[in-house]
Amino acid sequence: MVRNEEVCRRLKSAPGAGPIAALAFRATIDRPERFGSSQAVGMLIPRDVAPDVAPSFREIAAP
């Protein structure tokens, strides 16, 4: 399932992100257009994730 999703493959390429994290992100952020900004998405991400490890929303969702 993760192999077929472009967003999941892109997320898996980030250091520390694996297939489970990618699938969880994809399930949570199913339609990015529902969020007005990346800050709105950031509220869903746990605060203990280091900013240098977690890719930005634009890096993940960019076509």
Backbone bond lengths (Angstrom), bond angles and torsions (degrees), N, CA, C in turn:
res aa  C-N    CA-C-N  psi(-1)  N-CA   C-N-CA  omega(-1)  CA-C   N-CA-C  phi
1 M - - - 1.437 - - 1.532 110.52 -
2 V 1.325 117.51 -43.88 1.459 121.12 -179.46 1.519 110.61 -66.11
3 R 1.304 117.17 -35.21 1.466 120.60 -179.48 1.520 112.66 -63.61
4 N 1.317 117.50 -29.40 1.465 121.10 -176.51 1.523 113.66 -85.18
5 E 1.314 118.03 -14.01 1.463 122.10 -177.47 1.528 110.05 -97.35
6 E 1.321 116.28 121.27 1.462 121.47 179.78 1.530 111.32 -60.56
7 V 1.320 117.08 -44.15 1.461 120.72 -179.29 1.534 110.31 -62.47
8 C 1.316 117.28 -41.38 1.465 120.84 179.26 1.523 111.36 -64.76
9 R 1.299 117.31 -41.38 1.469 120.11 179.17 1.523 110.16 -64.10
10 R 1.327 116.98 -40.88 1.455 120.76 179.47 1.529 110.68 -64.99
11 L 1.322 116.68 -41.95 1.457 120.33 -179.75 1.522 111.09 -66.93
12 K 1.318 117.07 -39.18 1.468 120.32 179.28 1.519 112.53 -62.19
13 S 1.315 117.49 -23.00 1.463 120.16 -179.69 1.528 112.35 -74.68
14 A 1.327 117.67 -12.63 1.473 121.39 178.28 1.524 109.36 -76.62
15 P 1.330 117.20 142.56 1.467 120.07 178.62 1.531 111.15 -59.11
16 G 1.302 116.15 129.92 1.454 121.12 176.81 1.521 115.35 87.62
17 A 1.315 117.48 -6.49 1.466 120.66 179.47 1.522 109.22 -100.44
18 G 1.309 116.45 128.77 1.450 121.38 179.66 1.514 110.72 -116.93
19 P 1.320 117.56 -171.48 1.459 121.07 -176.40 1.532 113.72 -63.89
20 I 1.327 117.24 -33.90 1.468 119.17 -179.31 1.525 110.35 -70.28
21 A 1.333 116.68 -43.97 1.466 120.16 177.94 1.526 110.84 -63.35
22 A 1.325 116.38 -40.37 1.459 120.38 179.80 1.524 111.46 -63.97
23 L 1.304 115.99 -43.44 1.465 120.02 179.85 1.528 111.24 -68.15
24 A 1.330 116.93 -38.48 1.465 120.59 177.94 1.525 110.52 -63.91
25 F 1.326 116.59 -41.52 1.461 120.42 177.78 1.522 110.42 -63.15
26 R 1.307 115.96 -46.40 1.474 120.84 -178.72 1.526 110.81 -62.52
27 A 1.313 117.47 -38.10 1.466 120.75 179.56 1.527 111.34 -70.39
28 T 1.327 116.53 -35.39 1.466 120.62 -179.42 1.519 111.30 -76.62
29 I 1.311 116.65 -44.24 1.465 122.48 -178.39 1.523 107.29 -103.90
30 D 1.311 116.48 66.27 1.467 119.96 -175.96 1.521 112.66 -69.66
31 R 1.323 117.10 -38.27 1.468 121.49 178.49 1.529 108.13 -128.65
32 P 1.316 118.29 99.32 1.466 120.89 -176.99 1.522 113.37 -59.33
33 E 1.311 118.21 -26.55 1.463 120.26 -177.65 1.531 112.87 -65.89
34 R 1.343 118.46 -14.20 1.463 119.93 177.63 1.514 112.14 -73.37
35 F 1.319 117.42 -14.95 1.451 121.63 -179.45 1.517 109.61 -100.01
36 G 1.314 115.68 131.57 1.459 120.43 -178.45 1.521 113.25 -73.35
37 S 1.335 116.49 -25.94 1.459 119.93 -178.12 1.526 109.37 -155.20
38 S 1.318 114.70 169.15 1.460 118.77 177.87 1.523 110.77 -69.58
39 Q 1.325 117.75 -23.78 1.464 120.53 177.10 1.525 110.71 -64.62
40 A 1.331 117.08 -35.25 1.463 120.58 178.16 1.530 110.41 -65.20
41 V 1.308 116.80 -35.61 1.461 120.98 177.51 1.529 109.71 -72.66
42 G 1.323 116.30 -37.12 1.453 121.48 -179.49 1.512 113.44 -58.43
43 M 1.304 117.49 -26.75 1.457 121.01 178.95 1.525 111.53 -66.71
44 L 1.330 117.46 -20.66 1.460 121.60 179.99 1.527 112.71 -87.34
45 I 1.325 116.83 -13.75 1.461 121.63 -176.07 1.528 108.79 -92.72
46 P 1.318 118.46 132.09 1.471 120.46 179.24 1.514 112.20 -57.25
47 R 1.307 116.89 143.57 1.471 122.37 -176.74 1.522 113.29 -72.37
48 D 1.320 118.34 -15.94 1.461 119.11 -178.11 1.526 113.13 -82.48
49 V 1.334 117.62 1.59 1.459 121.14 176.63 1.524 107.84 -80.45
50 A 1.310 116.85 125.15 1.461 120.77 -179.44 1.519 110.10 -68.14
51 P 1.335 118.25 136.58 1.465 120.83 -177.64 1.524 113.31 -62.29
52 D 1.336 117.98 -28.08 1.457 118.92 179.60 1.526 112.65 -79.43
53 V 1.322 117.94 -10.28 1.464 122.00 177.87 1.518 110.62 -98.18
54 A 1.321 116.86 -41.05 1.464 120.88 -177.49 1.522 110.09 -80.37
55 P 1.328 118.39 123.32 1.465 119.98 177.26 1.522 110.16 -70.83
56 S 1.309 115.93 154.53 1.457 119.25 179.14 1.522 109.62 -72.63
57 F 1.305 116.10 159.72 1.457 121.74 -179.76 1.529 110.54 -60.00
58 R 1.304 117.18 -39.48 1.484 119.85 179.74 1.520 111.72 -63.40
59 E 1.320 117.51 -37.71 1.461 120.60 178.98 1.526 111.17 -65.73
60 I 1.314 116.74 -32.86 1.459 120.52 -177.44 1.523 110.87 -81.13
61 A 1.322 117.18 -46.15 1.450 121.17 -170.66 1.522 113.61 -89.68
62 A 1.324 118.80 -8.86 1.453 120.50 -177.97 1.524 109.98 -64.63
63 P 1.330 116.27 135.72 1.482 118.70 179.02 1.504 113.12 -71.15
